[in-house]
Amino acid sequence: MGVPMVEVGPEALTFPQVVAVARDGARVVLTDGALKLIGEARAHIEELSARPTPVYGVSTGFGALATRHIAPEMRDRLQLNIVRSHAAGSGPEVEREVVRALMLLRLRTLATGRTGVQPSTALTLAALLNAGITPQVFEYGSLGCSGDLAPLAHVALALIGEGSVRDAGGALRPAAEALGEAGIAPAELAAKEGLALLNGTDGMLGMLVLAIDDLRRLLTAADVAAAMTVEALLGTDRVFAADLQALRPHPGQAASAANLRALLAASEIMESHRGPDCTRVQDAYSLRCAPQVNGAARDTLQHAELVAHREMASAIDNPVVLPDGRVESNGNFHGAPVAYVLDFLAVPAADVASMSERRTDRMLDKGRSYGLPAFLADDPGVDSGHMIAQYTQAGIVSELKRLAAPASADSIPSSAMQEDHVSMGWSAARKLRRAVDGLAQVVAIEILTAARALDLRTPLRPGPATGAVVARLREAVPPPGPDRYLAPEIAAATAMVRDGSLIAAAEAVTGPLS
């Protein structure tokens, strides 16, 4: 099969399309309808540019300099100047997948015909994506208002053949050299185009879409981890019954509880303590309330998906070209809608991880693990078992709690007080990426620990679904034994959580999980 192709038109892109281009290197093509709309809007811009009356963004300066009328012979220079001056990012280099998502989402906005760029400029941006050329973008430079200015400016800089890029092989090269080798002519910017390339929420939106893609898997993996731990700790599954869950009809909670019931079905370990001699009345909250926490995280994620869908259907620029030819200033570039949900998602990421860490700790505590050896060690005292793996979880959870503090509650005025309130959405997105990464590691350590605990319950066998997860894990991680180098095992488990292979092992038994 060839590389998939994503058609980019004025319609909203889908989550899978963004992920395919950002992560899988899918190619893009502008639709005929998009090119027609772009051309029509460009004609309006050129007509306005020829008028003697100043039009913001077309024949004036920008931001606090919007009152200056720019002479026709200076306008092309103005477009180059805004790109060069705004490409002022600093700090670590931003990940390739983020930059590709940003490029695709900006291309989609250009495809709406509401920005006034030349068709050739949009085609050049598409060509960069298809050639695997990724402009070098940096961590700092966006305040999430007037768009992700510096990140988008670094992309625009590459479009004109300046700055640095990563080629398809990942090598850092001058943009002009990489474009020349790929047979791509640098864009020649004309009136309005500098602003059109810079004024969007595409960076923060791209990171939101990628985080949602990750969190969908991680929340299912968190249910898998919780089920394995309930089983390993001889907990009860009665609290997950559908009629009990229906008393509080949150959809995420119902989905999580259904996952737990499916995962724990037909478990010998669960059946071993259902008799009248069982003295367990109720489990600790970290076991009993797993659907409530993981479910609330799902509902928060669903809200974030709704906001992302709306933003992906937006045409964000300032000024914009309306269908009747008017060019109007607006405030749609303010990142608050996206910034808020980026911050919202960091809270359940921290809380789901916190509950996961608490369950792991219970499995390691001889006084609370119902017959398991201390720290799940082969020879407690001689061996430390998973003692320090839980320390690693605790360190990550502590960091996640700090990352849950909202970036969008802050604002730093800029542009001589013209931009006196900003969203900090890019910052919210950057910290969410770190939170998602941390959650994956915490859940992986719980699964790693629970698998060891389930093996130690032999000869009783786990349920078919959780047993399949243990078996898949054992392809990369050995069964219990004396102490050994744990870091590679944590890394292997984390990779299987991230790529969904542990979920796939469970679903081979249960069918699709939520």
Disulfide bonds with the S-S distance in Angstrom:
none
